Amino acid sequence: MTRMKYTLSVAMSPVNQYVELAKAAEEVGFDSIALPDSIFFMEKQSAAYPYTPDGARMWDENTEWVDPLIATGAMGAVTSKLRFYTNVMKLGSRNPVLLARQVGSVANLTNNRFGFGVGIGWAPEEFEWCGQPYAKRGKRVDEMIEVIKLILGGGMVEFHGEFYDFDRLQMSPAPTEAVPIYVGGHTEAALKRAARIGDGWSSAMLTCEQIAEFITKLKGLLAENGRADDPFEYQVVCIDKFDVDGHRELAAAGVTDTIAIPWVFEGLGFDAPVEHKKDSMKRYAETFIHSGWQE
């Protein structure tokens, strides 16, 4: 069995803690940091947030966020082995050509330690107030991913699609390794997108049983796309398995990467002092990363 990796989520932590958390994560043995994405907090939401039972957001207008690509640059500068990935960046409100430049820059500056986790986005306001249409968002994001992968592949390229159209251009330097694309989402369309073009799938908050069901479905979809033997990451946030035996169950279900916020497990708030968070990370690493349960 492939060793399950461990990723630290910095979601909703104060921005001024990010650099220290990255240094501590590398020191105690985390494999990666997962970076959240939120552009702004609208006072009134017109759509339900899809990952809570009542559709309400888990944060408020004072919760701190930072652009995940810029954050990766800052954290990548103070680490040497730690990887980073967006979990996930909402593509629908952005421009793919500009994103290709940003993603390529991050990949180069971190020496290929970046993975691009992508989703569509759930809030109509984020689309419309950033100048992008909410209609046909799924098809448009599919084309965005195609554009980004094309440009990041290097060389002189052109694209003529339904939503995006440009003549020959080149962005240099291209990343020296392909940037992995991790597709987020729990819908049928998201799972099919992940199996069709992704290097992995990212989940939000699910039970172990739900995770196992999604992984089984994704493996079937990968087989349908002729990708049954391709490397594929399953990045999950599990809400009901918090001990070593639970992590064994996750690994047996096919999970390759567990995303955790150790201080929340210990009852600390998102805004807890950074030294308390470092202590939580050490205890988490001793329990799971270095305990030898995967040997």
N, C-alpha and C positions, 0 to 999 in steps of 0.2 A: 504494500500500500504506500502511495506517495505521502510524504510528510505533509500534514496540514499546516498551513502558514497562519501567522497571526498578524492582524492589522489593527492599529490603533486609530480610532475615530476621534477627531478633534471637534466634532460638531458642537456648535453653540458655546464653545470655550471663548473666553476673552481673546481678542486678536493679539494682545501683547504677550500672550503665553505661547503662541505657536512655535517660535524658534526654540524656546527652552524645552517644550514638549518633544520636539523633533530630536534634539540632542539626547534627551533622556530615553526616548523610544529606541534609538540606535544602541545606546549604552546597555539597556537591559535585554535586548535581543528581539524586539519586534521586527517583522519583515518589511512592513509597509505602514504608511499613514494614509487613511482615507479622508478626503477633503470634501465637505458639503458645498452646495451651491444655492444661494438665494440672492436675487438682485436687489429687491426692496421689499418692505412690508407695506402692503396696501391696507388702509384703515378698514375698508369693507371688502370682503371677498365674495365674488360672484359664483364660485364653484367650491365644492367640498374638497378638502384635503383628503387624498385617497388612502392615507396610511394610518388614520385614526378612526375608531368606531363611530364617533359623532361628526367627523368631517372638519373638526376644528384644528387649527394649527397648534403645534407644541411649543411655540415661541411667541414673543410679542415684539412690539416696535423697538424695544430697547435691546433685544438680543443682538449680539455682535456677529457680523459675517465679514468675510474678506474674499476677494476674487480668488478662487482656488488655484488658478494658474500662476498668479503673482505670489500667492502663499508658497507654492511649490518652489519657485525660484529662491525665495528667502530661506526656506528650510533646507533646500538642496545645497545651499552654499555653506551650511554648517554641519553637513553630514557627508559620508562617503559611500556607505553601503545601503542605507535605507531607501526603499522605493516609495513612490507616491502615486496615488490615482484619485481621480475625481469620482465621487460617489453620491450622485452622479451630476454631471453638468447638463443643465437644461438647454438643449440646442435650439429649440423652436423660436426663441426670442433673439437669436444671434445670427451673424453672417458667416457662412462657412469659409469664405476666402480669408477673412480676417482671423477666424479661429485657426485655420491651417498655419498661418504665420505664428500665432501665439503658441500653439501646441508644438510646432517644430522648434521654436525658440527654447521652450522648457525642456524638451527632449535633449537638445544639444547641450544646454547649460547644466543639466544634471547627469550627463554621460549616460543617456538612455535609461534613466531610473524612473521613467514616468509612463503610466498607463492611463488611457483616456476612457473614463467611464461616462457613458452618455445616456440621456433620456430625452423625452420630448418636452416635458414641463406640463404642469397641471392647471396653472392659473391663467385665465384669459387676459387678465390685466398685464401680466409679464410680456405676453406677445404684443398686445395692441399698443401699450405705452412705450414699447421699444421699437415700434414701427413695423412689426411683422404680423401677418394675418393668422388668426386662430384656426380658420377653416383649412382643411386639407393638411393639417399639421403633421400627421403620420407619414404621408407620402413625401412631404417636403423634407422631413428629417431624414428619411431614407436617402433622398438625393443629396442632402447635406453631408451625410457620412461618406457617400460615394465621392463627392468633391474633395473632402478633407483627405481621404486615403489616397486619392489620385495625386494631389499636390505634394503630400508628404513623401510619396514614392520617389520624388526627385525628377530632374530633367524637365524638358519643355513639354507642357501639357496643355490641352484645351478641353472644354466641356460644353456640350450643348444639350441641355435637358429641358424639362417642363418648367422648372422654377428658376434655374440658374444657367447662365449662358456667358461664356467668355472664350476669347481666342487665345492663342498660344502664350503661355507665361511660365515663368520658373521662379521658385523661391529657393535661395541658397543661403546657408548650406541645408541640404536635406538631412534628416536624422540618419545616422550610420546604421541604425537598426530599425525595423518596422515598429511603430508605436502600437502596442496592443489596444484593441477596442473592446471595452466591456459594456455590454448593453444592460440597462436596468429596466425593471418593470415586471408586473405580475399578470398583465393581460395576455390574451392569446396572441395579439399582434406583436407585443414586445418579445414574447418567447420565440416566435417565428423569426423575428428580426435577429435575435441573439444567435439562433441556430444557423441562420443564413449567412450572416456577415461578421459575427462577433468572435472574439478570442476568449470570451467568458461572459458570465451572467452575474449581475449584482442584484441581490434582494434587499428589500427593506425589512421591517420587523415581522418575522414569521415564527411559528412553532417548528420544532424538529420534524413533526409529522408532515406539516405543510411543505417544508423544505425538501423532504424526501420525495414527496409527490411531484414537486416542480422539477427536481433533478431527473426523475424517471421520465417525465414528459419531455424534458429538453434532450435527453439522450435519444429518445425516439425521433425527435425532430432533427437532431444532428444526423442520425442514420438516414433519414429521408433525404437529406441534402448531401449525402455521400461523404459525411464528415465524421463517421463513427469513431475513427481512429485518430482524429486530430486532437492535439492538446487543447484543453478547454478548462477554464477556471470557473469555479462555483464559489462566489463571494457572498457570505450570508451574515445577517444579523439575527441571531436566534434569541427568542424571548422566554424560553422555558428550560434550557439546559445550562446549568451554571456550575457543574462540577466535572471532575475528570471523567467519570463514567458517561456523563452527558456528551462530553467532547468525543469520546469513543463512538457514541451513537452517531454523532454528526459526521465523523470520518467514515464510518461504515455506510452512511447514506450517500457518500460521494462528495461531501464538502471538501474543498481544497483550501479555503481561506476563511477564517472566522474574524469578523469585525467586532471589536469590543471597545467599551468605554469603562475601564476598570473602576474609576472613582464612583461612577453611578451605581455599580454593583455593590459598593460599600456604603451607599447612602449619602454620598457627598453630592453637592449641587454642581451644575455645569460651571458655575463661577467660583468654585472652591479655589483656595490659594494653590499656586503651582507646586509648591513644595509638598503639599498634601497629595496632589495628583501624582507626583513622582513616586511617593511612597506606595500608593496604590498600584502603580505600574510595576514596581519591583515585586510586590506580593503576587500580583497576577502572573508575572513572568516565572516566579519560583514555582507557582502552582501548576501552570500549564506549559510554558515554553521550555523550561529546563528540568521538569520533573521526570522526564524519561518515559512517559506513558506511551510514546509512539515507537519506542525501541522494541 
